[in-house]
Amino acid sequence: MQDILEHLFRTHRPKRDKYTEEINRIAANEGMLKKDFNKWQRVRLLDIIDDKDLIAAKWAEDSFSEGVRYGVRFMVEALNKE
C-alpha cells in the first residue's frame, strides 16, 4: 500500500501549465491590487487569500484520505464476497 501511495504522489501531480489561465488572472489581479490598495489593505487581503488556500489544501488532503479509505473498504468487501 505504501508503494502505491508513493507512486500516486510521484506520478500524478497536476501540471502547472494546466492552470495557465488561472495563474495569469491571479497575477493580473495582484498587479491591480498593488496599484489600488495601500500596504495594510494588501497585507489583510493576502492573509485572507492565504487562509482560503490553506482551507482548500486541507480539504483536498481530507478528501484524498476519505477516498483511500472508501477504496480500501470497497476492495476488502469485494475480496471477502468472492
DAVEN-V563809 format. One record per residue. N is the residue number from 1. RES is the residue in three letters. PHI is phi in whole degrees, -180 to 180 (none if undefined). OMEGA is omega in degrees with one decimal (* if undefined). NEAR is the number of other ideal C-beta (glycine too) atoms within 12 Angstrom. Layout:
N	RES	PHI	OMEGA	NEAR
N	RES	PHI	OMEGA	NEAR
//
This chain:
1	MET	none	179.6	13
2	GLN	-60	178.7	9
3	ASP	-63	179.6	10
4	ILE	-64	180.0	15
5	LEU	-64	178.3	17
6	GLU	-63	178.2	11
7	HIS	-63	178.8	12
8	LEU	-59	-177.5	16
9	PHE	-69	-178.6	15
10	ARG	-74	-169.2	10
11	THR	-105	-173.1	12
12	HIS	-118	175.2	12
13	ARG	-87	178.6	10
14	PRO	-63	179.4	13
15	LYS	-82	-177.6	10
16	ARG	-62	-177.5	11
17	ASP	-69	176.2	10
18	LYS	-68	-175.7	10
19	TYR	-113	-175.6	13
20	THR	-59	-178.7	13
21	GLU	-60	-179.5	12
22	GLU	-66	-179.7	14
23	ILE	-64	178.6	16
24	ASN	-65	179.0	14
25	ARG	-64	177.7	13
26	ILE	-62	179.9	17
27	ALA	-63	179.0	15
28	ALA	-65	179.2	14
29	ASN	-65	178.2	19
30	GLU	-63	177.0	18
31	GLY	-62	177.8	14
32	MET	-65	179.7	14
33	LEU	-63	-179.3	21
34	LYS	-62	178.7	17
35	LYS	-80	-170.4	12
36	ASP	-90	-174.5	12
37	PHE	-101	171.6	17
38	ASN	-81	-173.7	12
39	LYS	-59	-178.2	11
40	TRP	-61	179.8	10
41	GLN	-65	178.1	15
42	ARG	-62	-179.7	20
43	VAL	-62	-179.8	15
44	ARG	-63	-179.6	15
45	LEU	-64	179.5	21
46	LEU	-66	173.7	20
47	ASP	-63	178.5	14
48	ILE	-63	-179.8	15
49	ILE	-63	178.4	18
50	ASP	-61	179.5	14
51	ASP	-65	177.1	14
52	LYS	-62	178.7	14
53	ASP	-65	177.6	15
54	LEU	-65	176.9	14
55	ILE	-61	180.0	14
56	ALA	-62	-180.0	14
57	ALA	-67	178.5	14
58	LYS	-65	178.5	14
59	TRP	-63	178.8	14
60	ALA	-63	177.8	15
61	GLU	-63	178.8	15
62	ASP	-63	179.2	14
63	SER	-64	177.7	14
64	PHE	-63	179.5	18
65	SER	-60	178.2	15
66	GLU	-63	178.6	14
67	GLY	-62	177.5	16
68	VAL	-65	179.3	20
69	ARG	-61	178.6	15
70	TYR	-64	179.0	14
71	GLY	-63	178.7	18
72	VAL	-65	179.2	17
73	ARG	-61	178.7	14
74	PHE	-62	-179.1	14
75	MET	-63	-179.2	16
76	VAL	-63	179.9	14
77	GLU	-65	179.8	12
78	ALA	-67	-179.4	11
79	LEU	-70	-179.2	10
80	ASN	-75	-178.4	9
81	LYS	-85	-177.9	8
82	GLU	-82	*	7
//
